[in-house]
Amino acid sequence: MSTMASLGSTLERWLTGPRVAMLPSPSSLPPPQLSFEFFPPRTAKLEADLWACIRRLEPLAPRFVSVTYGAGGSTRARTHETVARLRHETSLTPAAHLTCVGATREEVDAVARAYWQAGVRHIVALRGDPPAGAATYEPHPGGYAQAEDMVRGLRRIAAFDISVGAYPEGHPAALSPAADLDFLRRKIDAGASRAITQYFFDTDVYLRFLDRCHAAGISVPIVPGIMPVTNFASVKRFSALCGASVPAWLERLFDGLDEDAETRRLVAATVAAEQVRTLQANGVDEFHFYTLNRPDLTYAIAHILGVRPQAAGTPGPEGPGADRQAGAP
Ligand SMILES: Cc1cc2nc3c(=O)[nH]c(=O)nc-3n(C[C@H](O)[C@H](O)[C@H](O)COP(=O)(O)OP(=O)(O)OC[C@H]3O[C@@H](n4cnc5c(N)ncnc54)[C@H](O)[C@@H]3O)c2cc1C
């Protein structure tokens, strides 16, 4: 009786449920362009971890690798050192994150000029978040008020390649989705050549955002930010702050795995691989990975996307030569 009942529900699902097509095999699609994001290390041990991560990912010949800027400019020196070392000791093209928080325009401009002098041609220009303890963002009296102003300032300094942030689910401070999109369009109009998105877990959210960007006349690449989740609890905490929603299905997948790091990693790889393959099947051909300075998941997911190590000395599509042609000292 119970067999009949379960057969009935299986048949019911088969007859009425959605048909889901196979995803195309990676070999039938060109390998996508990748970029990787790192954060500057605080200790000697973390520095060793970061450089092991960089060396593991370097053969994948990413388009660029970026280094974050701590809240309120707290990592200014460490970001600069990491970017300079990437520039001088690797085949990679580094991009330096820079924020408007707690600095005058002159100070931000001086940091940008120092990057240009060091041969760094790519800046990820961001407003930054309010310093810890402050509820709302207050621009520095003599500083750039928001990312759009910084993009304009950088353009006046040199011919930087400029990336900006984008928010498929809306920035938490956005007045409306339309106002948020308008802010993005203004950053692009000010001179940014690409946007990198906040991470998201619902692929449809990003694809619909892309539709809205195109409808608003934004034609630069909107590169999806991919966050492989290994520490679900901390991703959930951070998501609440940055406005990325955590779907119930994701919560359920990590349910009961708090003490089981190995299974968490397997689940994380499966979730991220499914996400990037669905995006790739929808025509997305650039991905930015939030590596959290850990290489393994990013490497595995890149492999699934069809990206293979390049022979030493084979530059990626934009590096290392590209950023050094424009009159680097
Ligand atoms: C890819 C990426 C990398 C990041 N890296 C870093 C990093 O290295 N260091 C760091 O500190 N932070 C980083 N952040 C976080 C970022 O600094 C915060 O999200 C910040 O709150 C907004 O920065 P933004 O450059 O997007 O700001 P903006 O584009 O200037 O503004 C973001 C949104 O805020 C609203 N807004 C801004 N100004 C106004 C206004 N005057 N009136 C009304 N609404 C307004 C708009 O909705 C706008 O879209 C990153 C974010 C992303 C997506």
The ligand as an SDF file (V2000), in Angstrom:
LIG
                    3D

 53 58  0  0  0  0  0  0  0  0999 V2000
   33.1970   44.0140   -4.7070 C   0  0  0  0  0  0  0  0  0  0  0  0
   33.1940   44.7550   -3.3800 C   0  0  0  0  0  0  0  0  0  0  0  0
   34.3860   44.9610   -2.7070 C   0  0  0  0  0  0  0  0  0  0  0  0
   34.4200   45.6650   -1.4980 C   0  0  0  0  0  0  0  0  0  0  0  0
   35.6410   45.8690   -0.8750 N   0  0  0  0  0  0  0  0  0  0  0  0
   35.6880   46.6240    0.2440 C   0  0  0  0  0  0  0  0  0  0  0  0
   36.9540   46.9400    0.8760 C   0  0  0  0  0  0  0  0  0  0  0  0
   38.0280   46.5180    0.4160 O   0  0  0  0  0  0  0  0  0  0  0  0
   36.9570   47.7150    1.9940 N   0  0  0  0  0  0  0  0  0  0  0  0
   35.7750   48.1980    2.5190 C   0  0  0  0  0  0  0  0  0  0  0  0
   35.8380   48.9160    3.5470 O   0  0  0  0  0  0  0  0  0  0  0  0
   34.5650   47.9120    1.9650 N   0  0  0  0  0  0  0  0  0  0  0  0
   34.4950   47.1460    0.8470 C   0  0  0  0  0  0  0  0  0  0  0  0
   33.2770   46.8640    0.2680 N   0  0  0  0  0  0  0  0  0  0  0  0
   32.0470   47.3200    0.9350 C   0  0  0  0  0  0  0  0  0  0  0  0
   31.6440   48.7560    0.5390 C   0  0  0  0  0  0  0  0  0  0  0  0
   32.6200   49.6700    0.9680 O   0  0  0  0  0  0  0  0  0  0  0  0
   30.3070   49.0490    1.2110 C   0  0  0  0  0  0  0  0  0  0  0  0
   29.2950   48.2430    0.6480 O   0  0  0  0  0  0  0  0  0  0  0  0
   29.8870   50.5010    1.2310 C   0  0  0  0  0  0  0  0  0  0  0  0
   28.8050   50.6520    2.1480 O   0  0  0  0  0  0  0  0  0  0  0  0
   29.4150   51.0330   -0.1090 C   0  0  0  0  0  0  0  0  0  0  0  0
   30.4590   51.2130   -0.9500 O   0  0  0  0  0  0  0  0  0  0  0  0
   30.1930   51.6070   -2.5030 P   0  0  0  0  0  0  0  0  0  0  0  0
   31.4940   51.9250   -3.0870 O   0  0  0  0  0  0  0  0  0  0  0  0
   29.3480   50.6070   -3.1610 O   0  0  0  0  0  0  0  0  0  0  0  0
   29.3710   52.9820   -2.2600 O   0  0  0  0  0  0  0  0  0  0  0  0
   28.5620   53.9570   -3.1850 P   0  0  0  0  0  0  0  0  0  0  0  0
   28.4140   53.4400   -4.5570 O   0  0  0  0  0  0  0  0  0  0  0  0
   29.1070   55.3150   -3.0180 O   0  0  0  0  0  0  0  0  0  0  0  0
   27.1690   53.8840   -2.4670 O   0  0  0  0  0  0  0  0  0  0  0  0
   26.5330   52.6320   -2.2540 C   0  0  0  0  0  0  0  0  0  0  0  0
   25.0310   52.8150   -2.1520 C   0  0  0  0  0  0  0  0  0  0  0  0
   24.7240   53.6270   -1.0280 O   0  0  0  0  0  0  0  0  0  0  0  0
   23.6550   54.4870   -1.3410 C   0  0  0  0  0  0  0  0  0  0  0  0
   24.1340   55.8670   -1.2550 N   0  0  0  0  0  0  0  0  0  0  0  0
   25.4130   56.2920   -1.3020 C   0  0  0  0  0  0  0  0  0  0  0  0
   25.4800   57.6380   -1.1700 N   0  0  0  0  0  0  0  0  0  0  0  0
   24.2130   58.0550   -1.0400 C   0  0  0  0  0  0  0  0  0  0  0  0
   23.6240   59.3420   -0.8930 C   0  0  0  0  0  0  0  0  0  0  0  0
   24.3550   60.4460   -0.8630 N   0  0  0  0  0  0  0  0  0  0  0  0
   22.2850   59.4150   -0.7910 N   0  0  0  0  0  0  0  0  0  0  0  0
   21.5290   58.3050   -0.8510 C   0  0  0  0  0  0  0  0  0  0  0  0
   22.0360   57.0490   -0.9970 N   0  0  0  0  0  0  0  0  0  0  0  0
   23.3490   56.9350   -1.0860 C   0  0  0  0  0  0  0  0  0  0  0  0
   23.2240   54.1390   -2.7460 C   0  0  0  0  0  0  0  0  0  0  0  0
   22.1750   53.2150   -2.6950 O   0  0  0  0  0  0  0  0  0  0  0  0
   24.4500   53.5150   -3.3400 C   0  0  0  0  0  0  0  0  0  0  0  0
   24.1700   52.5780   -4.3570 O   0  0  0  0  0  0  0  0  0  0  0  0
   33.2090   46.1610   -0.9370 C   0  0  0  0  0  0  0  0  0  0  0  0
   31.9890   45.9430   -1.6120 C   0  0  0  0  0  0  0  0  0  0  0  0
   31.9680   45.2550   -2.8260 C   0  0  0  0  0  0  0  0  0  0  0  0
   30.6590   45.0320   -3.5400 C   0  0  0  0  0  0  0  0  0  0  0  0
  1  2  1  0
  2  3  1  0
  2 52  2  0
  3  4  2  0
  4  5  1  0
  4 50  1  0
  5  6  2  0
  6  7  1  0
  6 13  1  0
  7  8  2  0
  7  9  1  0
  9 10  1  0
 10 11  2  0
 10 12  1  0
 12 13  2  0
 13 14  1  0
 14 15  1  0
 14 50  1  0
 15 16  1  0
 16 17  1  0
 16 18  1  0
 18 19  1  0
 18 20  1  0
 20 21  1  0
 20 22  1  0
 22 23  1  0
 23 24  1  0
 24 25  2  0
 24 26  1  0
 24 27  1  0
 27 28  1  0
 28 29  2  0
 28 30  1  0
 28 31  1  0
 31 32  1  0
 32 33  1  0
 33 34  1  0
 33 48  1  0
 34 35  1  0
 35 36  1  0
 35 46  1  0
 36 37  1  0
 36 45  1  0
 37 38  2  0
 38 39  1  0
 39 40  1  0
 39 45  2  0
 40 41  1  0
 40 42  2  0
 42 43  1  0
 43 44  2  0
 44 45  1  0
 46 47  1  0
 46 48  1  0
 48 49  1  0
 50 51  2  0
 51 52  1  0
 52 53  1  0
M  END
$$$$
